[in-house]
């Protein structure tokens, strides 16, 4: 039993990969080394594990079937429990039939021998792909001879407010999907058979398309993407409505798009700038920025969202600020910098709010990039009514640099994006986050670093390194806003 390998089976995960794209499954089986799993995907996996851990507490008498690397033992132990006479709840119950193996999040069997399947997801709703996921499991369970009476999907209730003390009752909602699963289950045998046939043949020839991102980003996208011209038409703003007609006509490079072919004004501007080979900064940008008063505050938040809340009074996936940076520029050209980064001693939201109120004062524009800060401030005002009037004053002074940038500046290397990362790479390449010394380089990594800081067993040197990385990252963001404002203000 110890040598049994998962290669004997098609797992539910592999079948779902094949459902998204047969080529994805073929590569997963025959060339897994070509996969590139993104940090965002890894974060999603970790959130799923967190939610799964909480789900198991809802069945306190449940039995965990381990043996992750000994599937034979997992199958044997699961069968032993399901064949017993007493009611039982299993976590990671392992069942196989017709060469397909599943590990169910929750399997319950009552004293009549009837089985209920509960699939746990970190999402806040029931998504179509989850029905297929459950249908595969239901088919295997029934093919193995079990009497399956219901299928439920446990998903996160985003209205749940954590009361503290480890009480997560209400975090998950149970949706009965039995009927929807029953409508899909008869399709599974033929689909599985088709996948087996495909796996025995040569690598499928499937071109890159929407399926590469729906319902999940494919880890083989880089492998499957053919060589691109320096400025592919997919870099034009406007999305598929712009890209697909051009590609259908065999036009792959922006440089080959005929003048006047595009009706989307932003796409045509990007095409013209790219063909000219020179960035364009319109004078309207400087006119707009000259209207701003002094002092000028350049501000940025970092937030964290927990699938499983850890602070009382917070909800799943709520964007909770734990850090901010602010550069202040005065009319005489002098500057100052202020910052806040929470420690690990409890919820940071109030300290965060009080600190920014003190630094931002009551006069002068507060420059941000996109409306994200507005939403975070609104949440803080709702959480702390006594601070709401002063936070409202802050919100009234926000000035978003994104619209003025989008309307007045384009560089060919922005590749159709006005994200701050793309804009700064063109305006001030020395400020690229990739130049940070192995530390935090994006918002997702900032959240992960802060989560690490909350860990009680983090070594002191690692703690010091992560704090410094977070401070440098956020400070660079707001200094980037200073540089961007100066650049836009230089337009002639």
N, C-alpha and C positions, 0 to 999 in steps of 0.2 A: 504493500500500500504506500510506503514512504516515497517510492520513486514515481508515483502517479503524477503526471504533468497536465497542466491546463490545456496543452496543445491537443489533447484527446478530444476536447470539447469546443463547441462554439458557445461562448458565454453570452449572457444577455447584453453586456457592454459591447461586445464585438458585433452582435446582430444589430444593435442600435447604430453602430458606426456604419454598418453596411446599409442600413435604411437611409442614412443621410447621403451616403455615396458609396457604391460598391468598390470603387478604387481606394477609398479610405480604408475599408476593411482589408482589401488585398494587401495594401502596404503595411497595415498593422500586423498582419500575420507573416508576410514574407520579407518585409524590409522595415522593421520597427525602428531601426537606427536612424532612419531619415526623418523621424518626427521631431518637431520643435515645439515643446509645450511652453506656452506663454506664462509669464508671471501672473497675469489676470486669471488664467485657467487654474493655476495652482492655488491662488487665493480662493477661487470658487470651490475647489476641492476641500480646502481647509474649513470653509464655512459649512459645507455639507457635513463634514465630520463633526463639527460642533453641534449642529442641529440633531444629527443622528445620536450623539451622546445624550442629549437632553431627552430625545424620544424614548430612549431605553429606560429612563427613570420613570416614565409614565406607566410602565409595566414592572413594578418592583420585584415580581416573582419570576421575571424572564430569565432565560438561560442563554448565555452567549456561546455560540458554536465557534470555536477558534479554528486552529489548524489552517491558517492562511496558505501555508505552503505544503500542506498535506491534505489534499482534497479528498483522498480516499477515506481518511479518518473523519473529515468533516461530513462526508456523505453517510458514513456508518453511524456516527453519533446522532445525526439528524434523524435518520431512519429509526434508530432505537427509541428516541423520544416520541416520535410520531406514532409508533406502533404500540406504545404503552396504553394503559387503560385510564390514566389520570389526565385531566386537562393540563395543557402545557403551553407556554409561550416561549418561542425561540427567537433570538436575534442572530442574524446571518445564517438562518437555516439553509442548508445546502442540499439541493435536490437536482437530479439529472434525469433526462428522458430523451430518447432519440438523438443522443449525442449532443444535447444542449444542457448546459449547467447554469443554475442560478443560485445566487446567495440572497435570500429575501431579507429585507430590513427587519420585518416583524412577521412571524407566522404564529397564529394561535389555533389550537385544536381543542374543541370542547369535549365533554364526556360522551357525546354521541359520535365522536370521530369526525365531525365537520370542521373544516379548516377556513380560517379567514386570513387573507393577505393584506398587510399594510405596507405601502411603499412610502418612504419618508423623503421629502424634498425640502431644500432650503428656500425655494421660491415662495412668493406670497400669494400664488394662485395656481390653479390647475391648468397646465399648458398642454396643447395637443400631443406633444411628443411623450408626455408622461403616460398617456393612454396606451400608446404602443409599447412602452416600457412595461406597463402592468400586464398587457395582453400576452407578451412573451412569457412572463413569469406564470401567469394563470394557465397557459397552455402546457408548460412543463409540469406544473403541479398536477393538472388533471391527467396528463399522459402517464404520470408516475403512479396513478391509481388513487390519488387523494380526492376527497369530496370537497370541492371548493364552493363555499356558499356565498362569499362576498369578497369584494376587493375595495379597499379604501386607500385614499391618498392623504397622507398627513402633510400639510404645508404650513408655513409660518403665517401667523396672524399678525399683520403689521399694525393692528390697533392695540395689541397687547402692551400693557405697561407693567414693567417689572417692579414688583413691590419690595424686592430684596430678600435676603435670607435664603437664597437658593430656591425660592418658590417659583417654578416655571409652569405651574398649572394654568393652562390657557394660551401658552405660547404657540401651540400647534392646533390647527383646525383639521378635523377629519371630514373629508368629502367622500361620499359613496360613489364610486365610478364603475360599479359592477355592470350596469347596463351598457355603458359605453365600451367597456372592455369586452363584453360578450359580443358586441357588434364587430369587433376586430379579430377575435380569436381564431376564427375559421381561416383567416388569411395567412396565419403564421406558418403552417406546414409547407405550403408551396413557396413562400418567401424564403424560408430556411433552406429548402432544397435548392432553390436558385442560387443562393449564396454559396452553398457547397460546390455546386458546379462551377461557379465563377472562380472560386479559390483554387480549383484544380487546373485552371487554364492560365494563360499568360496575363500579365498586368493589363487591366482594362484601359482603353483609350477614352478618357473622359476629360473634357476641357474645363478649365477654371470657370466658375460661374457663381450664381447666388447660393447654390447648395454648399459652397465652401464656408459659408458663415451661418447657415440656417439648419438646425436650430443652434448649432455651436460652431465656434471657430475651429477649423480643421488643423491639426498639428502638421499636416503634410502640405500645407498651402505653398510654402516656399519651394518645396520639391516639385510640385505640379505646375507652378507658374513658369511659363516660358520666358526666355530672355526678353526684356522690355527695352524699348528705345529710351534715350535719356529723358524725354518728356512725353510719356504715354498719354493718350487722350483720356485715360481714366483719371488723370490728374487735373482735368478741367472741373471747375465747380459746376454743380447742377445735377450730379448724380446720374443714375442710369438713363434718365430721359435724354441726357446729352451724350453719354458714352455709347449706348447701344446702337443708335442709328449710324454713328461713325464707324464702329467696329463692323457692323453688318455690311458696310460699303468698303471694307478692307482698309480703312484709315486707322492706323495704329499710333502715329506720332502727331503731337500737336503741331509740329512744324509742317505737316502735310495737310492740315485742315484748310480748305479754301477760304479765302476772305468772304465774309457775308454768309457763310454756310450756317453759322450759329445764330439762333434767335435769342438765346439766353444772354443778357447783357453782361453778366459777370463772367460767363464762359468766354464771350467774345473779347472782353478786356484781357483776361488771362491769356488767351491765344495771341492777341496782338503784342502784349508785353513779352511773351515767350519768343515769338518770332523775331521781335526787335532785339532780343538778347540783353535788354537793359531794364532794370527795375523802374517803376514809375511812382513818384510821390507827388500827389496833386496839391496845389497851393491852398486848397480849402482846409486842409488839415491844420495848417498854422493859424489860419483865420479863426477856426473853431477853438483851438487851445488858448489863443490870446485872450479869450473871454473869461478864462478861469482866473480866480483871485489867488491870494496868498494868505498864509502859507499853504503849500500843497502837500497832502499826505498820500503816500503810495502804500497801499494796504493789501495784505493777502492772508487768508486763513488756510490752515490745514485741518482736516476733519477725519474722524474715524467712525465707521458704522459697524456695529456688531450684529450678526445674525441672531446671536444669543446675547441679550443685554447683560452687562455686568454691573451697571450702576442703577440704583433704585430711581424710579421715576422716568426711565428712558424706554424707548420702543425699539423693536428690531429695525435695523438698517437706518436708524435715525442718524443724520449727519451731525456729529457732536464735535465742536471745535476743541482742539487740544493745544493749538499753537497759532500764533500770528507773528507777522513781521511788519514793521512800518518804517519807511524812510520819510523823513520830513525835509522839505526844501523851502527855504525862505527867499523872499524877493531879492535879497542881496547876494544870493547864490550859495549861502552857507547851508549845510545839511546836518541832520542828526538821524540816528537810527535807534529804534526801540523794538523790543521783541518779548515774546512770552512763550514759554514751553512748559507744559504741565509736568509735575512730578508724579510719582506713583502712589500718592497718599489719598486718593479718592477722586470723585468726579471733578473735572477741571472747569466746567462750564461757567460757574459764577466768577471764579478768579479771572478767567479769560475775559468775561464781559466787563468786569470792573476795571481791569487793566487797560482795555482798549478805550473805555470811556475817558479815563484819566489822560491817556496819551493823545487822543484825537481832539479833545477840547470841544469847542462849540463853533468855531469859525474856520473857513477854508475848505476847498474841495477835497474829497477823499477819492483818489484815483484807484480804480480796480480794473480787472479785465474779465468781462462777462458778468452776469447778474448773480453769480453764485454767492458772493458775500452778502448780497441783499437777502437771500433766502436764509442764510445762517443767522444773520442779525434778527430777522423776523422770528425765527425759532427761539432765539435767546430772549427776545422781548416777551414772547408768550410764556416762557418758562419762569421768568423773573419779573412779575408785574411791577415791582418797585423800581426796577431799572428801565422799564419800558419807555417812559418819557424821554430819558436821555439817549436811549438807543434809537428812538424815533428821530431825534435830531441828527444822529449819525447817519441814519438811512437817507434822510432828506439831502444830505451833502454828498452822497455817492455820485461819482462820475465814471461811467463805463468807457474805457478806451477802445473796446472792441469795435463798436459801430463806426467810430471815426477812422480807425485803422482799416477796417473792411471797405469803407467807402473811398479811401484815398491812397492806399498803398498796396502795390503788388510787386513781388519779385519772382522770377521764374522758378527759383529753387523752393518756393513755398508750396509748389505742387498742388495748387487748388485749395489750400488750407490756410485759414487765418487764426489758427491756434497760436497761443502765446509762444509755444515751443518753436513752431515754424517761423513765426515773425521774428523772434529774437535771433534765431539762427541766421537770418538774412541781415538784420540790422546790426546785431552785436554778436558775431559768432564766438567771440572769446567768452561769452556768458553761457554757452551751451552747457546744460546739466551733465552731459556725458563727460565733461572735463572734471567733474567733481571726483575726488580721489577715492573711487571704489565705494562711495557711500550712497546716500539716498539720491535718486535721480529722477523720480516722478512721484505723483501724488499717491499712487498705490503703494509704492515702496515706503513712502513716509508713514502711511497708516500701519504697515507691517512693522516698521521700526518702532513705532510707538507701542504697538502690541507687545513687542519684545521687551520694551522698557518696563511694562507692567508685570513681567514675570518675576516672581520672588527669588528665583535662583540664578538670575543673570549675573555673570562675573563682573566685578567692578570695572575692569578695563573695557569690557564690551559695552557696559552701560555708558561709560564716559565717551566711547567712540560713537555710539548711536546718537547720543544727545548732541554731540558736536556736529555730526552729519546732518541731523535735522535742522539745527540752527543755521548751518551754512546753506542748506538747500532753500529754506524759506527766505533767508536774507537775499539770496541771489534772485529769487522771484521778484521781490519788491525793488531791488536795484535795477532789475531788467525793466520794470515799469518806468523808472526814472529815465533810463536810457531811451526807451521807446517814446516817451513824451517829448524829450529833447529832440529826438530825430524828427518826429512829426511836426514839432514847432519850427524846424529849420526849413520847411518847405517854402519854395519860392515860385 
